Amino acid sequence: SATCADLQQVQDDVDALEATDVVQDGTDALESDLQQLQDSVSDLADSATGDLETQADALKSSVDGLSTIVDDASDQPITSTISQVTEQLQTIGSDLTTLLDTAKDNLANCDTDSSGGS
């Protein structure tokens, strides 16, 4: 289904984002991955229905929160930014996990390949 494909894309984008080394590469490195994730989460929120839609919206809101942190990064000490980014990524990760669990129950034959990131 479209929702399943969107969900897979979101998962790939979150994995890419989590793989970004903010300490090494700075918040600029996050921006393109984050933009990609915002697009894919929007697609998912549009295609999802019911509980999935509610959770996709929650994830979207967490992703937007991360975007705000990244946008404000230039005004903040990098250490503060890094801890905020790390915290927000954990929120996104847990939102995604909830979403994937719901998807298993609601979407037939939608098996997303998780790279098993915590």
N, C-alpha and C positions, 0 to 999 in steps of 0.2 A: 504494500500500500504506500501511498504518498507519505503518510505519517511515518511509516516505518523507515522509509528512505531519509526523511528529514531528521528522524531521531538518530539514525546512524551518522549522518553528517554532523549533527550537534556533538555527538560523542567524539568523533574524530577531531573536531575543532577544539573541544575541551582538552583532549589529550595533547594536542599541539600547544595549547596555551600553557598547560601544566609543565610541558617540557621546556618552556622558555626559561632561560636563566636570567632573571631580572638583575641579580647582583652583578653578573658578568656583562650583560648586554644592555642593561638599562630598560626603562619603561618604553622607549621607542620600539624595542623589539616586540613588545606586547601588542602594539597598536594594530598592526596588520592582522595578526591572529585574532585579536579582539573584535575587529571590524567584521571579519569573516564569521566569527561566532555570533555576533549580533544579528547578522543577516540570516544565518541558519536557524537561530532560535526564533526569529520572527516568522520564518517559513513554517517552523514546527507549530508555533502558536496558532498560525492561520489554518493549518491542516488538521490539527488535533481537535477532538471533541470530548465533551464530558469531563471526567476527572483528569484526563490527560491534558486537556486544554487549560484547566485550572493550574496544574503543576507546570505546564510549559510557561504560563504567565508568571508564575513564581520564579522560575529559572530566569526568564527574561529580565525580571526586576533585579535579580542578583547580578546578572551580566551587566545591566545598565549601571548598577552600583560600582562594579569594577571599572567601567568606563569612566565614571566620575572621578574615581581615585587616580586613574592614569592621567586624565585631563588636568587634575590639580597637582600632579606630581612635581611640576616645575617650581611650585611655591613651597614645597615641603622638603625637609631633609630626607635624603634617599633612604636612610634607615627606617624612618617613619613610613615612607611609601612602601618599602619592601614588606614591612610587617602587615600593613593594611592589605596589600595585594595578596599576601600569603593567606591571611584570614578570609578574604573574600573568595579566593580560589577554593578554600575548604567548603565554604557555603555553597558555591556553585557545584562542587563535587557531590555534596550531599543532596542538593536539589536534583541533580542528574540521576543519582542512585534511586531516589524515590520515584522519579519519572520512569526509569527503566523497569523498576519493579512493577509499577502500574501497567506499563506497556506489555509486560509478559502476560498479565492477566487479561488485558483488553484487546491486544492485537494478535490475531492468529498468525502463526508462522513468522513472527517478527523476532528474529534472534540477533541481537546486536552483538558484535564481537567486541568484548571489553578487553582492553589490554591489561585489565586488572589493576589499574592505578588506584591507590587508596583514596 
